[in-house]
Amino acid sequence: MSTIKSISKQLVLASSSPYRQALLKKLHLNFSAASPDIDETALSGESPIDLAKRLAVLKSHALIEHFPDHLIIGSDQVAMLGEKQLHKPGTPEKAFEHLKEASGKQVDFFTSVCLLDSATGQYVTEMDRCTVYFRELTDSQITRYIELDEPYNCAASFKSEAMGIVLFKKIEGDDPNALIGLPLIRLIRMLEAFDYPVL
């Protein structure tokens, strides 16, 4: 019966991120991807963990109308350097500023994932925390990295799946995929709880 359910209940990734789509493809699952249209502004006094959780839930629920009988995956990530949130830089100058600030310090990544059964409204959420410890970086190293990797649409201004690893001293966390934007280990457990076996 599990096999029948896994075929009939289609997966949807509530994201336009090519990085999250690439991660999900690693599991050899058939899925559609759609971009949720939500306001990602933090609420007054909202903690990074609460923000990531809320946005993952909002993203999955935003697609219910278009996918009324599906399992919808929403995910969101917040990067924090101390009390400061590091957004996607958008420009080389902002990326340089982020990496200059992070040099020799630690950045905490909170990646939340929500799995929603749009037919029943039932959903579960989980959170993964990953800590990146940055090397002491020179201005020329930062500039060279930015030229090579162009991390303008990545939180905290690096691509860990590409050359970003050269910036790190070490990483602490349960799932390296969470750093890229989707905690697969947790997602696999969640899918299985919804009777959607990955294997």
Steps between C-alpha positions, in 0.01 A plus 500: 500500500790737565614459141155594370494812715846607393394482135162671538607781733734722300775710651529876453797711604385849596812672375651648187851448642717293264705391803203349683379336179843345445502365856158338463603344169774315689227280652377392153144609579253630246388848597375830366634837609305823535588837647289609800407867507533600865623792707829391659534802728577411861239588760589743776705316765497174304798274565698348209371152586138617512543690173642199316223273635222745414624561147537127426138449608381802301680384186341156506152635575525764227470228233194313634264656245714390206593160644194381700594131538878499533782484750650849498850571629580848628840602629667815622842592628622781722871576543609682816833662582447563868180707516525611136313319223701449182272523197580422138752766399384571145820688413877436518536789743247360744648150469841643588350676802338176623816292465716770652271502805494120520879460475628316808149472645212252505173527307196297608260372235146408603330297226137408548300255291123452494319206341131560432230262380287753313200266488471463878678814621727288720859619515822453695805721537859439599800725551868441431779715642840510336793711617774611263832615643678728256875519450677833540468637148699773328333759280664349193376149588146631544514690172638199314235268644219737400639524146512121468173396666273806453293420813259790456179303556625298798440577866825611668669538159646156434421175319596207718421262213760675285815690608355629827674219686833684461369767737433263789700384798234244593128425486284365781160351424301184434442545127729680251206529260326734745778752447407511131134551583315171554560260793461172314557270796209657685287518186544126434367424850208735444410343166506154653272622781254601226523150354721616213807274508808629322639150445 
